[in-house]
Amino acid sequence: MNQTVSCWQKDKLGRKQDAEFLYNYLVGQVAKRREQDRPGSYVLNVDSVWGGGKSFFLDGFAEDLEQHEHIVVRINAWKDDHAQDPYVAIMAAIDTALLPYTVKKTKLKSSWEKAKSSGGAIALRVAGAVTKGLIKKHTGVSLDDLGDIVSGDVAQTAVEEGGKVVSEQLEKLFDGTLEAMIEGFQTTEKATADFRKRLEKILEELGGEERKPIFILVDELDRCRPSYAVQLLERVKHLFDVDGIVFVFATNSDQLKHSIAGAYGVGFDGFSYLKRFFDRTYVFEEPSIEELVKSLCDGLPAGKIRAPLNKLDEAIWTGCRAMGFDLRAIFQVMEIIENAAVSWPHKIPMDVSLLFPVCANFYLTGKAKWPDDRDFRDNPEWVMKRYRRNHDGSETDRSFNLSYIYRQAQSKLGALSHSISAQRAGNLTEDYIFDIFSPEWNGIYADELQPSIQAQILPLVVNAGRLTSDR
């Protein structure tokens, strides 16, 4: 079985269909631009909320692209935002992706080395090395010397002598600085043009007769420092605007624009600013509650949470729907559930009928308590509905009323004796409640006066709820 199939086998949100459409769309856009003699890169932003499958989409999309024999460059912007200049991180990622090709082709390797060399001047320019060197060249004064000219004992002496030396030096410095800045700008522009030209030539060689574009996939931009995110977008716009390159960003655009707006100050229009960089934005369809919870449940540790019929996702999404939770609330509640599951120390699993109400209540109120209001104890919507059709055409209700299960199970937490005396009733719901506690005393010695280990869910959730996501 090939990798692409195995990747998409885990697709629960329909991202494979998104990938198929976007591949044809992007290849078509590159071809159209070439026909219209409008060379340049194409930049697509894939927009989705956290948990919407962006990173999973990029993984699957990358495998699809490789099957179509495209060169694929992967960039995790958040992991790279320690770099001073995003240009270096992008070039390093491209260098890695091109390595299998440059090793085989000496001429291509030489061309790529020249492109990197011309790009080196660009990196130096950003680091300030070019400007500092040119200022020294034009003025004879380094920026480091400037502090000595205008401060300390030298400044005091200069004042006493009428400031003549300082005035002459500063005048020379300011005149020379302008010349240096102009020369530095021209140097950078020349290096940029040379870099683009060399990069485009390399892409033509790599693309073959079909001139297949190279795809650069950028993830986690919305998690970066705002200044780094802006720099990266600027780099893409000004340096890599080359025919044969397709950028695909996967972002939570709402989070990204607020982050950028926060960096620039109140009133800054982050949305309009972002639109400058993207040719198009593709918005993933919001997943249904069922799809979203199922996707998030797949990331939970196995064997930590018990649910009727082993349908943990259904038990949770019916609860979320019964509570009227929106997607943001679901993410928050699922985070608490995940934190609790990871931290549960016992072999006997927690029961979802007890775990979900405490997590949901903590999200709503921030309080540590077993909820006793109607929303949890008597909610007619928190039901896993099941019906069995009989031979006579009638139906038997075999549903699991999780509100009822919570109410009954919570009342038995204080001491195991409350559940040991119980017996199977031949009723699905009552038998399920019986089995919440039976592993604690069935066949093993247990202190009947001790509370059930299920009672430990409450303090566990309190701590789990204090963990916050960095997303």
C-alpha positions in Angstrom: 0.0 0.0 0.0 1.5 3.4 -1.0 2.0 6.2 1.5 -0.6 8.5 0.0 -3.4 6.0 0.4 -2.4 5.2 4.0 -2.4 8.9 4.8 -5.8 9.6 3.4 -7.2 6.5 5.1 -7.2 8.6 8.2 -9.1 11.4 6.5 -12.3 12.1 8.5 -13.0 15.7 7.4 -13.0 15.3 3.6 -9.6 16.9 3.1 -8.7 14.5 0.3 -11.4 16.1 -1.9 -10.0 19.5 -1.0 -6.5 18.3 -2.0 -7.7 16.9 -5.3 -9.5 20.1 -6.3 -6.7 22.4 -5.2 -4.0 20.5 -7.1 -5.9 20.8 -10.3 -6.7 24.5 -9.5 -3.1 25.4 -8.8 -1.6 23.6 -11.7 -4.3 25.3 -13.9 -3.5 28.7 -12.5 0.2 28.3 -13.2 -0.5 27.2 -16.8 -2.9 30.2 -17.3 -0.4 32.7 -16.1 2.2 31.3 -18.5 -0.3 31.5 -21.4 -1.0 35.1 -20.5 2.7 35.9 -20.1 2.2 36.8 -16.4 5.2 35.1 -14.8 5.4 35.0 -11.0 4.7 32.7 -8.1 1.2 31.8 -7.0 0.3 32.1 -3.3 -2.6 30.2 -1.8 -3.8 30.5 1.7 -5.8 27.6 3.1 -7.9 28.9 6.0 -9.4 26.8 8.8 -10.0 26.8 12.5 -7.7 24.9 14.8 -8.6 21.3 14.6 -9.9 21.7 11.0 -7.3 19.4 9.6 -4.8 21.9 8.1 -1.6 20.1 9.0 -3.1 16.7 8.0 -4.1 18.3 4.7 -0.6 19.5 4.1 0.8 16.0 4.8 -1.6 14.3 2.4 -1.2 17.1 -0.2 2.6 16.7 -0.1 2.3 13.0 -0.8 -0.1 13.6 -3.7 2.4 16.2 -5.1 5.3 13.8 -4.9 3.2 11.2 -6.7 2.7 13.7 -9.4 6.5 14.2 -9.5 6.6 17.7 -8.1 9.4 18.9 -5.9 7.9 19.6 -2.5 9.4 21.9 0.1 8.0 21.7 3.7 8.3 24.7 6.1 7.1 24.8 9.7 7.2 28.5 10.3 6.7 28.2 14.0 9.7 25.9 14.5 11.8 28.3 12.4 10.8 31.6 14.0 13.9 31.7 16.1 15.8 32.7 12.9 16.6 36.3 12.4 15.5 36.3 8.8 12.8 33.9 7.3 14.7 34.1 4.0 17.4 31.9 5.5 14.8 29.3 6.8 13.1 29.2 3.4 16.4 28.8 1.5 17.5 26.0 3.9 14.2 24.2 3.3 14.6 24.5 -0.5 18.2 23.4 -0.2 17.1 20.2 1.5 14.4 19.5 -1.1 16.8 20.0 -4.0 19.6 17.9 -2.5 18.5 14.7 -4.3 18.6 16.5 -7.6 21.8 18.6 -7.1 23.7 15.5 -6.1 23.0 13.8 -9.4 23.5 16.8 -11.7 26.7 18.8 -11.4 25.5 21.6 -13.6 22.3 22.0 -11.6 24.4 22.0 -8.4 26.6 24.8 -9.8 23.5 26.9 -10.7 22.0 26.4 -7.3 25.3 27.4 -5.5 25.3 30.6 -7.6 21.7 31.3 -6.7 22.6 30.9 -3.0 25.6 33.1 -3.4 23.5 35.9 -4.9 21.0 35.5 -2.2 23.7 35.8 0.4 23.9 39.6 -0.2 20.1 39.8 0.5 20.6 38.1 3.9 23.5 40.4 4.8 21.4 43.4 3.8 18.7 42.4 6.3 21.2 41.7 9.0 22.6 45.2 8.4 26.1 44.1 7.5 26.0 45.7 4.0 24.7 49.0 5.3 27.2 49.2 8.1 30.1 48.4 5.7 29.0 51.0 3.2 28.6 53.7 5.9 32.2 53.0 6.9 33.3 53.1 3.3 31.6 56.5 2.5 32.2 58.2 5.8 35.3 56.7 7.4 33.2 56.4 10.6 31.7 53.2 11.8 28.3 53.1 13.5 30.1 51.6 16.5 32.3 54.7 16.7 29.3 57.0 16.6 28.6 56.2 20.3 32.1 57.3 21.2 31.6 60.6 19.2 28.4 61.7 20.9 28.7 60.3 24.4 30.9 60.0 27.4 34.2 61.8 27.9 34.6 62.5 24.2 31.2 64.3 24.1 32.2 66.4 27.1 35.5 67.4 25.5 33.8 68.2 22.3 31.3 70.5 24.0 34.1 72.2 25.8 35.9 72.8 22.5 32.8 74.3 20.9 31.5 71.1 19.3 33.5 71.6 16.1 34.8 68.1 15.9 31.4 66.6 16.5 29.6 68.8 14.0 32.1 67.9 11.3 31.9 64.2 12.0 28.1 64.2 12.2 27.7 66.2 9.0 30.1 63.8 7.2 28.3 60.8 8.7 24.8 61.9 7.7 25.8 62.8 4.2 27.7 59.6 3.8 24.9 57.5 5.4 22.4 58.6 2.7 24.9 57.7 0.0 25.5 54.4 1.7 21.8 53.6 2.0 21.2 54.4 -1.7 24.1 52.2 -2.6 22.9 49.5 -0.2 19.4 49.6 -1.7 20.8 49.3 -5.3 23.0 46.4 -4.2 20.1 44.6 -2.7 17.9 45.2 -5.7 20.6 43.9 -8.0 21.1 40.9 -5.8 17.3 40.2 -5.7 17.0 40.4 -9.4 20.0 38.2 -9.9 18.6 35.7 -7.4 15.2 35.6 -9.0 16.8 35.1 -12.4 19.0 32.2 -11.2 16.2 30.6 -9.3 13.8 30.7 -12.3 16.5 29.1 -14.5 16.9 26.3 -11.9 13.2 25.7 -11.8 13.1 25.4 -15.6 15.8 22.8 -15.5 14.1 20.9 -12.7 10.6 21.1 -14.3 11.5 19.2 -17.4 9.5 19.6 -20.6 6.3 19.9 -18.6 7.8 22.7 -16.5 6.2 21.3 -13.4 6.0 23.9 -10.6 7.7 23.4 -7.3 5.4 23.5 -4.3 6.4 25.2 -1.0 4.0 24.3 1.8 4.1 26.5 4.9 2.4 25.4 8.1 1.9 27.1 11.6 2.4 30.7 10.4 -0.3 31.8 12.8 1.7 30.5 15.7 4.8 32.6 14.9 5.9 35.9 16.4 3.9 38.6 14.5 7.1 40.2 13.3 8.5 37.0 12.0 5.2 36.1 10.2 5.2 39.5 8.5 8.8 39.1 7.5 8.1 35.7 6.0 5.2 37.0 4.0 7.3 39.9 2.8 10.0 37.6 1.7 7.7 35.4 -0.3 6.2 38.5 -2.0 9.4 40.2 -2.9 12.1 37.5 -3.3 10.3 34.4 -4.4 7.9 35.9 -6.9 9.2 33.6 -9.6 7.5 31.6 -12.3 7.3 27.9 -11.3 6.8 28.4 -7.6 3.5 27.7 -5.8 3.2 28.6 -2.1 0.5 27.0 0.0 0.0 28.4 3.4 -2.2 26.7 6.0 -3.4 29.2 8.6 -6.1 30.2 11.0 -6.5 33.5 9.2 -8.6 35.0 11.9 -5.9 34.3 14.5 -3.2 35.5 12.2 -4.8 38.8 11.3 -5.5 39.5 15.0 -1.9 38.7 15.9 -0.6 41.0 13.2 -3.0 43.8 14.1 -1.9 43.5 17.7 1.7 44.0 16.7 0.8 47.1 14.6 -1.6 48.6 17.1 -5.3 49.2 17.6 -7.1 50.1 14.4 -4.7 48.3 12.1 -6.6 46.4 9.4 -5.0 43.0 9.6 -7.4 41.5 7.1 -6.6 43.9 4.3 -2.9 43.6 5.1 -3.0 39.8 4.7 -4.9 40.1 1.4 -1.8 41.8 -0.2 0.1 38.5 0.1 -2.3 35.9 -1.0 -3.7 35.4 -4.6 -6.6 33.4 -3.2 -7.8 32.0 0.1 -9.5 28.6 0.2 -11.7 28.2 3.3 -12.2 24.6 4.5 -15.8 23.8 5.1 -16.5 23.8 8.9 -16.6 20.2 10.0 -19.9 19.0 11.5 -19.9 18.4 15.3 -19.8 14.7 14.7 -16.9 14.9 12.3 -14.9 17.2 14.5 -15.4 15.2 17.7 -14.5 12.0 16.0 -11.4 13.6 14.6 -10.4 14.9 18.1 -11.2 11.6 19.8 -8.7 9.8 17.4 -6.0 11.7 19.2 -7.0 10.5 22.7 -4.9 7.8 24.4 -6.4 4.3 24.1 -8.1 2.6 27.0 -8.5 5.6 29.2 -12.2 6.4 28.7 -15.1 4.0 28.7 -18.3 4.7 26.7 -21.5 2.8 25.8 -20.9 0.4 22.9 -17.3 1.8 22.8 -18.7 4.8 20.9 -16.8 7.5 22.8 -17.1 10.1 20.0 -20.9 9.7 19.9 -21.2 10.0 23.7 -19.2 13.2 23.5 -20.8 14.8 20.4 -24.3 14.1 21.7 -23.3 15.8 24.9 -21.8 18.8 23.0 -25.0 19.1 21.0 -27.2 18.8 24.0 -25.3 21.6 25.7 -25.4 23.8 22.5 -21.6 24.1 22.2 -20.1 25.8 19.2 -16.9 24.6 17.6 -14.7 26.8 19.9 -16.4 25.4 23.0 -15.9 21.9 21.7 -12.2 22.5 21.2 -11.9 23.7 24.8 -13.8 20.9 26.3 -11.9 18.3 24.3 -8.6 19.8 25.4 -9.7 19.3 29.0 -10.8 15.7 28.3 -7.5 15.0 26.5 -5.5 16.4 29.4 -7.4 14.3 31.9 -7.1 11.2 29.8 -3.3 11.5 29.5 -3.0 12.0 33.2 -5.4 9.2 34.4 -3.2 6.8 36.4 -5.4 3.8 36.7 -5.9 0.7 34.5 -9.6 0.9 35.0 -10.8 3.6 32.6 -12.8 6.7 33.5 -16.4 6.7 32.4 -17.5 9.3 29.9 -20.8 9.7 31.6 -18.9 11.2 34.6 -16.0 12.8 32.8 -17.9 14.8 30.2 -20.2 16.7 32.6 -17.3 17.7 34.9 -15.2 18.9 31.9 -18.1 20.8 30.3 -19.1 22.4 33.6 -15.5 23.4 34.3 -15.3 25.0 30.8 -18.6 26.9 31.5 -18.0 28.0 35.1 -14.4 27.5 35.9 -15.6 25.7 39.0 -14.7 22.3 40.4 -17.9 20.4 41.1 -20.1 17.6 40.1 -22.8 19.6 38.2 -26.3 19.2 39.6 -28.3 21.4 37.3 -30.8 20.1 34.8 -28.5 20.6 31.8 -26.4 17.6 33.0 -28.7 15.6 35.3 -31.9 15.6 33.2 -31.1 16.6 29.7 -33.3 14.8 27.3 -30.9 15.5 24.4 -27.9 13.7 25.9 -29.0 10.3 24.6 -27.3 7.8 22.3 -30.4 6.7 20.4 -30.8 3.0 19.5 -33.9 1.1 18.3 -34.4 -2.5 17.5 -37.1 -3.5 15.0 -39.1 -6.5 16.2 -40.6 -9.2 14.0 -44.1 -7.7 14.4 -42.8 -4.3 13.1 -42.7 -2.6 16.4 -39.5 -1.1 17.9 -37.8 -1.6 21.1 -35.9 1.4 22.6 -32.3 0.4 23.3 -31.0 3.9 23.8 -28.5 5.0 26.4 -29.7 8.0 28.4 -26.4 9.5 29.5 -27.9 12.1 31.7 -29.6 9.4 33.7 -26.4 7.3 33.7 -24.5 10.4 35.1 -27.1 11.0 37.8 -27.1 7.4 39.0 -23.4 6.9 38.7 -22.5 10.1 40.5 -24.7 9.1 43.4 -22.7 5.9 43.9 -19.2 7.5 44.0 -19.0 8.0 47.8 -18.5 4.3 48.7 -18.1 1.1 46.7 -20.7 -0.5 49.0 -23.3 1.5 47.1 -22.5 -0.4 43.9 -21.5 -3.8 45.3 -25.0 -4.5 46.4 -26.3 -3.8 42.9 -27.2 -6.6 40.5 -27.6 -6.8 36.8 -31.1 -5.9 35.9 -31.3 -7.1 32.3 -31.7 -3.5 31.2 -29.0 -2.0 29.0 -28.7 1.3 30.9 -28.8 -0.2 34.4 -26.3 -2.9 33.4 -24.0 -0.2 31.9 -24.1 1.6 35.3 -23.3 -1.7 37.1 -20.3 -2.2 34.9 -18.9 1.3 35.6 -18.0 0.0 39.1 -17.8 -3.7 38.9 -14.1 -3.9 37.8 -13.1 -2.3 41.1 -14.5 -5.1 43.3 -15.3 -8.0 41.0 -12.8 -10.7 41.8 -10.5 -8.5 43.9 -10.4 -7.3 47.5 -11.8 -3.9 47.9 -12.6 -1.7 50.9 -16.4 -1.2 50.6 -16.2 2.1 52.5 -13.7 3.6 50.1 -14.9 5.9 47.4 -14.8 4.7 43.8 -11.7 5.6 41.8 -14.2 7.3 39.5 -14.5 10.0 42.2 -10.9 11.0 41.3 -12.2 12.4 38.0 -13.2 15.7 39.7 -9.8 16.8 41.1 -8.1 15.5 38.0 -10.3 17.7 35.7 -9.6 20.7 37.9 -5.9 20.4 37.2 -6.4 19.4 33.6 -8.5 22.5 33.0 -5.7 24.7 34.2 -3.6 23.6 31.3 -4.1 26.0 28.4 -3.2 25.4 24.7 -0.5 27.6 23.1 -2.5 27.6 19.8 
